[in-house]
Amino acid sequence: MAVAERLASELEALPPASPVAVQMSVDAFPEVLRGVLELFAARRELPVIYVTATIPSSRLIPVLSGLGIDPSRLSFVDCAPLMMVGSGKEGQQVVYVESPTMLENIMLKIDFLLRRTSGEGELVLIDSINTLAIHNSTWVLAEFLSILLPILEAKNASTVILALEEPASQELQSLLQHFCAKVLRAGGEEGTA
C-alpha cells in the first residue's frame, strides 16, 4: 500500500480529535501531504487549518496545487519568518504570525480560524515541529503543546503534527510521544505513544 493511502487509513482508524505525529523523510513529504490533506481530510470534508513554519504559504499553495490538492479548501497560519520571504497580504485564506517564536500568537490565529469554520470538526496540520523546535526551547514548545492540544480536542479538532525523522533530537521524540496519541511513520512501521 502506498504511503498516502496507508497514512490516510491509519488516520481514519483513530478516534476523532486524537493528536497524531507523522514522522517522515523529506522525500515522503508530498505523499504525506496527499495522504493527510487529500485522502483523509477531503474525504471527510474536514475544514483544514495549515500552520506552516517552514515553507511560506505563498510558495506552499502552488506546491499543493501541483500535487492535485485544492488549496482553496485550506486556511493557513503562516509563521515562516517574514523577513526571509517578504511580507504577504493577509486575507480570508492566510493569516500571518511574524515569527515561529510567537507561539501564543499562533494559538490565537488558530482559534480565530476555528471560529470561522462550521464547528463540525476540523483538522489542524502543524508543519513542522522541527522548525518550531529550532526557534523555541523544548520547555516552551512543551508548554505550547500542553495548552493547544487540549483546546483543539475540546473543540473536536483533529491535530496532525509533521516531524522530520532526521535530524530529530531525543527531546523532540519524547515530546511527540508524550503529547500525541500515536506517532506514525511515513513509509515505515507505526509507533504508539
C-alpha positions in Angstrom: 0.0 0.0 0.0 1.4 3.4 -0.9 2.4 5.9 1.8 -0.5 8.3 1.2 -3.2 5.6 1.3 -1.7 3.8 4.3 -1.4 7.1 6.2 -5.0 8.1 5.4 -6.3 4.7 6.6 -4.3 4.9 9.8 -5.7 8.4 10.5 -9.3 7.2 9.8 -8.9 4.4 12.3 -8.1 6.8 15.1 -10.7 8.3 17.4 -11.8 11.9 16.3 -9.7 14.7 17.8 -6.7 12.5 18.6 -3.4 14.4 18.2 -1.1 12.5 15.9 2.5 13.0 14.9 3.7 11.8 11.5 7.5 11.3 11.2 8.7 11.4 7.7 11.7 11.8 5.5 11.9 14.9 3.3 11.3 12.6 0.3 8.0 11.4 1.8 6.6 15.0 2.2 4.5 15.1 -1.0 2.9 11.7 -0.2 2.3 12.7 3.4 0.5 15.9 2.3 -1.6 13.9 -0.2 -2.5 11.3 2.5 -3.4 13.9 5.1 -5.0 16.6 3.0 -6.5 14.9 0.1 -7.2 11.3 1.1 -8.1 11.9 4.8 -9.4 15.5 5.2 -11.1 15.9 1.8 -12.9 12.5 2.1 -14.3 13.5 5.5 -14.9 17.1 4.3 -12.9 18.5 7.2 -12.0 22.2 7.1 -8.2 22.4 7.4 -6.0 24.9 9.2 -2.5 24.5 7.9 0.1 26.0 10.3 3.3 26.5 8.2 6.5 27.4 9.9 8.9 26.1 7.2 7.5 26.9 3.8 5.7 30.2 3.3 2.1 29.9 2.2 2.8 31.9 -1.0 5.1 29.0 -2.0 3.2 26.2 -0.5 -0.1 26.9 -2.3 1.4 26.3 -5.8 3.0 23.1 -4.5 -0.3 21.8 -3.2 -2.0 22.6 -6.5 0.8 20.7 -8.3 0.1 17.7 -6.1 -3.6 17.8 -7.0 -4.7 19.2 -3.6 -7.2 22.0 -3.8 -5.6 24.8 -1.6 -8.9 26.8 -1.6 -10.2 24.3 1.0 -7.4 25.3 3.4 -6.8 28.2 5.7 -3.2 29.0 6.6 -1.4 30.3 9.7 1.8 31.4 8.1 4.6 31.9 10.6 7.6 31.4 8.2 9.8 34.3 9.1 8.5 37.3 7.0 11.9 38.9 6.8 13.1 35.8 4.9 10.2 35.6 2.4 8.9 39.2 2.2 5.6 40.4 3.5 2.5 38.8 2.3 -1.1 40.0 2.2 -3.3 38.7 4.9 -6.7 37.7 3.6 -9.5 35.2 4.0 -7.2 32.2 3.4 -4.0 33.3 5.0 -3.2 34.9 8.4 0.3 35.7 9.4 2.4 35.5 12.6 5.6 37.4 12.5 7.8 34.6 13.7 7.7 30.9 14.8 8.8 32.1 18.2 5.4 33.7 18.7 3.6 30.6 19.8 0.9 32.4 21.7 0.0 34.4 18.5 -0.1 31.1 16.6 -2.7 29.8 19.1 -4.7 33.0 18.8 -4.7 32.8 15.0 -5.7 29.1 15.1 -8.6 30.0 17.4 -9.6 32.9 15.1 -9.8 30.5 12.1 -11.6 27.8 14.1 -14.3 30.4 14.9 -14.8 31.0 11.1 -15.4 27.3 10.3 -18.6 25.3 10.7 -17.5 23.8 14.0 -18.2 20.3 12.8 -14.7 19.1 13.5 -11.6 20.5 11.8 -8.1 19.3 11.1 -5.1 21.4 12.3 -1.9 20.5 10.5 1.3 21.7 12.0 4.3 21.8 9.6 6.7 21.2 11.2 7.6 20.6 14.8 11.2 20.6 13.8 11.1 24.2 12.7 9.3 25.2 15.8 11.9 23.4 17.9 14.7 25.4 16.1 13.1 28.7 17.2 11.9 27.7 20.7 13.3 25.8 23.6 11.9 22.3 24.3 10.3 23.6 27.5 8.5 26.4 25.7 7.4 24.0 22.9 6.1 21.6 25.5 4.1 24.4 27.2 2.7 25.4 23.8 1.5 21.8 23.0 0.1 21.3 26.6 -2.1 24.3 26.1 -3.0 24.0 22.3 -3.8 20.3 22.1 -6.4 20.1 24.8 -8.1 23.2 23.4 -8.3 21.5 20.0 -9.5 18.3 21.4 -12.3 20.1 23.3 -13.3 21.7 20.0 -13.3 18.2 18.4 -10.5 19.3 16.1 -8.0 16.6 15.0 -4.3 17.6 15.0 -1.6 16.2 12.8 2.0 17.3 13.7 4.6 16.7 11.0 8.1 15.9 12.1 11.2 15.1 10.0 12.9 11.9 11.0 16.3 13.3 10.7 17.6 15.3 12.5 15.2 14.7 15.4 16.6 15.1 18.9 15.7 12.7 21.7 13.9 15.6 23.4 11.7 16.2 20.4 11.0 12.5 20.1 10.0 12.4 23.7 7.8 15.5 23.3 5.9 13.8 20.4 5.4 10.6 22.3 4.2 12.4 25.4 1.6 14.7 23.6 0.4 12.6 20.7 -1.9 9.6 20.9 0.2 8.0 18.1 3.4 8.6 16.3 3.0 7.3 12.7 6.0 6.8 10.4 5.5 7.6 6.7 6.8 4.6 4.8 7.9 2.7 7.9 6.5 1.0 10.9 3.9 2.7 13.1 4.7 3.6 16.7 2.4 4.3 19.6 2.8 6.7 22.5 
